[in-house]
């Protein structure tokens, strides 16, 4: 029990620090593309490849249009004993939806063809406007 409480406090501390650092990189009205990799039986995810190869490839393809990117690695569900709902979540930030569409469209085939190199999951995508 003491280990679970310490783990929970660590996770809260890391989240608080990350959230504090991220606020200066985004602003209201920006577009956030969230890429979710749901967890279920038989699903795999290579975080090293994703963080060292796939996301840097996106940086190279998108150039200065990509304002910021971030990666979350799932470590627990609602409690440390529950399975994680997502193995990973990626975030891409752009000034406008048109900026995202301009750089994703021409590169879609290359980006999508790289997915099997790090996962057997069909990612879910959500495009949002940052409100706060």
N, C-alpha and C positions, 0 to 999 in steps of 0.2 A: 504493500500500500504506500509506504513512504517513497519507494522508487517511482511509482505512478504519479504521485504528487510532485516530486522533483522534476519528472519529465514534463508534466503539464506546465509547471512554472517556467521551465526552459523554453518550451514552445511559445508560450505567451510572451516571454521576453524577446525572443527572436522576431516574432510577428510585430511586436510594438516597435522594435528598432527598424525593421524593414519598412513598416508603414511610414514611420517618421522620415526615413531617407527618401522614400518614393515620392513624397508630396511635392518636392521642388522640381521633379522631372515631368510632372503632368500639370495640366491646367484645365479648368472648366471649358467644355466645348470640344476638347480633343476626342479622337476616336480611339477606342481600345478594342483590339481584336483578341478575343480569348479563345485559346485552343485547348479543349479539355480531352483528356485521355482516360475514359472510364475504366474502372477496375472490375474484373469478373474472372471466373475460373479460366485458366489457360492463357490469360493475357500477359504479355511481357512488354517491358520497356527498358531500353538501354540509355540510362541518364547520361553516361559519359559521352556516347555518340551524339545525343541530342544537344548537350551543352557545349561540346567541343567541336562538333562538325556541322550539325543541322542549323542551329541558331546563328553561328557565325556566317554560314552560307547565306542566310536571309539578310544579315547585315550587309554583306557584299552585294547581293542582288538589289536590295532596296535603297542602298546609299543613304544620303542625307534626308530622304523622305521619311525614313524610319527614325523617329525621335528617341525612342527608348524601347528596350525589351527586357523581360523578366521571366524567370522560370520558378515555379513552385514544384517541390517534390513531396508527394503525399507521404505522411508518416503515421497517421492514425485517423480514425473516424471521429465521431462526436466525443468518444472517450478513448483513452489509449488502448483499450481492449477490443474496440470495434474495428472491423476492416476499413481500409481507406476507400472512400468513394471514387477517387481519381488517383491514378498512379502519378500523373504529372499534369501541370497546367502551364501553358505558355501564354505570354502576353506581348502584344505588339502595339505600339502607340504611334499614331499619326495625327497631324494637325487636322486633316479633313478626310471624309469618306472618299472623296475624289482622289486624294493622294494615295490612299491604300489601293483603290481600284486601278489606278494608273500603273503601279508597280507590281501588283499581284498578277493581273491578267497575262502580261507577256512572260511571266516566270512560273505560272501555275504548273505547267507540265513538269518542269525540273523539280519544283518543290514537292509536288505530290509523288513523283517517282522516287524520291529519297525516303519517304515514310517507311517502307519495308526494311530499311537499313537499321531502324531503331525500335520499331514496334510492330505488333500484329493487330493493333487497335485502329479502328476507323475513328479518327478524331471528330469531336463535335465542335462546331465553330459558332461563336456568338460575337456579333459586332455591336458595340455599345457606344454611347456618347457619355463622356465623363461629365457628371453633374456637379460633383463636389469632391 
